[in-house]
Amino acid sequence: MNSEQIYDILRQVIDPEIGINVVDLGLVYDVESDDQHIAVDMTMTTAACPLGAYITNQAQIFLQRAFPEAEVTVNLVWEPAWNPEMMTDAAKKQLGWL
């Protein structure tokens, strides 16, 4: 498994409040993997996000299904603080910002 495969799986995780995947929202900060482990650092748009546990759980579930042989760790981090500039142009278009 390589990082591009992992990002492809994470694009299936949709923020239910916004309807955009976590990768395009810029919530995934880092992905590391080897044959036995996947580690993802991700954040939320705000620390007060009521869906943080749900979204990180979805990331864990999707990755575990795609790579059942790997141990998956999803870390919720707050540094650097998320900001709208972290979104892809596709996400900005969906929100009507471009």
N, C-alpha and C positions, 0 to 999 in steps of 0.2 A: 504494500500500500504506500502510495506517495501522497504528498501534501495536496496535490491537485485533486486526487480521488476523494480525499477527506473534505476538501472545500465543496466539491460537487455534492456530497452527501449532506453537508451542512446547509446547502442552498434549499434543501427540502424543509428545513425548520423555518416556519413562518411566524412572525410576531403577530398574534391574533388581533391586537389592537390596531395595527397599521396595515397588515396584509402584505408585508414585504419580508423576504427572507433575511436571516440574520447576517449573512455574508454581505449582501448588498447594502444593508443598513450600517455596515462597518462595525458590527458588534464583535466579530471574531478578530482577536488581536494576534494570536499566534497558534500554530499547529506544529507539533513535533510527533514523529512516529518512528518506530522500528518494527520488526516482525512481530513483536509481542505486546507493544504498548502504543496507545495513542493518547496524547495530552493536548488539550485545547484550552487556551486562555480566552475568555470572552467576557464581555461586560453587558450592561443594560444602558438604555438611554438616560436613566436616572437611578440612583440608589433606592428611590421610593417606588420603583416599578413593581406593581403587585403581581406581575407574571414572571418575575425573574426565576423562581424555582421551576415553574412550568416549562419555560423556554430552555433552561439548562438541562432539565430532565429529558425533554424532547431530543436535544442534541445527543445526549448519552444514549438514548434508546435507538435513534436512527443509526448512529455509528456502531453500536453493538450488533445490530441486525446486519449491517453491511459487512462488518469484520468480526464475526463471532469468535475467532481465535485470539483476538487482541483484548488486553485489559484497557478499558477506556476511562480516562479521567477528564472531567470538564471542570475547570477552575473558573469561578466568578471573580473577576478582578475589577478594581476601580481606578487604577492608574495606568495610562493617562485617562483622565475624564473624557467620556465620549462627547463629541460635538457633531453637528450636522455636516460639517465638511468631510467627515469620515465616510459618508455615504457615497456609493457609486453614482455615476450619472444616471444609470437606469433607475435607481431608487428615487433620485431627485425628480426625474421625469414623472414617475408614478405619483409623486406627491404634488406635481404641478409646479415645481420650483425651477424647471428649465423649460 
